[in-house]
Amino acid sequence: MAAERDTHRYTFGLEEEYFLVRRNGRRLRHMPRRFFEACRGELGERFGSEMLQTQVEVQTAVHADPRAAEDDLLVLRRTTGRIARAHGLDILSSGTHPAAQWRGQRSTDKPHYDHVMDELQMLGHRNLLCGLHVHVQPADPAQRVPLMARMQPFLPLLLALSTSSPFWMGHATGLMGYRQTAYQEIPRTGLPPLFRSQADYDDYVRRMIGARAIRDASFLWWALRPSLAFPTLELRVTDACTDPRDALAIAQLFRCLVRYLERTPGLHAALDAAGQAVIEENLWRAQRHGFDAGLIDIGSGDLVCVREMLESTLELIAPDVAALDCAPQIDHAWRILDRGTSAHRQQQRYQECRLAGDTHGEALAHVVQWLAQASVPD
């Protein structure tokens, strides 16, 4: 089994959600059909709609080479951005839109989304949020449920590196990652229960479907879940990253952690309710402060700075980084800490504009403009 893991490629894919905005600053309530058709014409099934019409999603192919994945992601962003501009639009890759209002949002006309909106009601319209989802295929997909429990201590670090949602509905929230706060209005979000086996998880899903609470496991919207469509473990806690290199760094960090946990099967295997409560606290700290305040070490109980936690994590996964040949992408995580996440840069742009004499609304408009420029690299 060990040799099998050593040769397994831990293939992965990324899904990114973007906001659509009109370049003239007016509110966008529905996706122009010609824009959608043009994107589908060039990108095929890798481009799709989201539950609300002011959002779209792109999906990379399945990759084993992080350099190929980066090229793929850049093609998706640049193609979508180019077509958007041709239709008087821009795309924003950010956990929240700084100024958008959820009232008046229109849902996408699809049976799946109709069912979700019928269940969630107003919460569905308030789901004006964009995330980064990363799929990684473990060596043994049958172990995804135990991996889902054992991965949880690392989720706050991944969230802290991705924060891009400091504004909500025109307000400075005081949080670096407000998206998680808003998203947890929805049922079956947050940390998944500590299922110990596939049988436990299957029993839960069977009961939920039997009670007609959910249609299938795709209605489990946890921060981390076994994908129903693919043999992957799906990371969902992270904000959409404005810089695609941030997204690639987080994806490779998650990928290496999957491999590391598979070769250390005892790590976090005894995680209990008390430990999960500490993880919940760390997620709150990441939402509130990003990486600017410490996280609680799950083993020692000490409060440590995020830089130290990243360093210790990278020491653990060094063999996995080497085996999966993703050191340049992993090293970019230090760049995130040095120059800040998108949330830091949005706040900086806002403060600079306010100090220059802009009104609150004008400063937010400049933040939106920066997001549009930074989301589609040259």
Salt bridges, closest charged atoms under 4 A:
ASP6 OD1 - ARG259 NH2 3.38
GLU15 OE1 - HIS133 ND1 3.56
GLU15 OE2 - HIS135 NE2 3.20
GLU16 OE2 - ARG77 NH2 2.76
GLU42 OE1 - ARG82 NH2 2.78
GLU45 OE2 - ARG40 NH1 3.55
ASP65 OD1 - ARG67 NH2 3.24
ASP72 OD1 - ARG46 NH1 2.25
ASP72 OD2 - HIS63 NE2 2.77
ASP90 OD2 - ARG23 NE 3.23
GLU119 OE2 - ARG188 NH2 3.03
GLU185 OE2 - ARG126 NH2 2.89
ASP203 OD1 - ARG206 NH2 3.48
ASP203 OD2 - ARG207 NE 3.14
GLU234 OE2 - HIS133 ND1 3.55
GLU234 OE2 - HIS135 NE2 3.70
GLU234 OE1 - ARG225 NE 2.79
GLU234 OE2 - ARG236 NH1 3.17
ASP239 OD1 - ARG179 NH1 3.27
ASP243 OD2 - ARG245 NH2 2.71
ASP243 OD2 - ARG339 NH2 2.93
ASP246 OD1 - HIS332 NE2 2.67
ASP246 OD1 - ARG339 NH2 2.80
ASP292 OD2 - HIS344 NE2 2.81
ASP320 OD1 - ARG259 NH1 2.76
ASP320 OD1 - ARG263 NE 2.75
ASP325 OD2 - ARG67 NH2 2.74
ASP338 OD1 - ARG307 NH2 3.03
ASP358 OD2 - HIS366 NE2 3.34
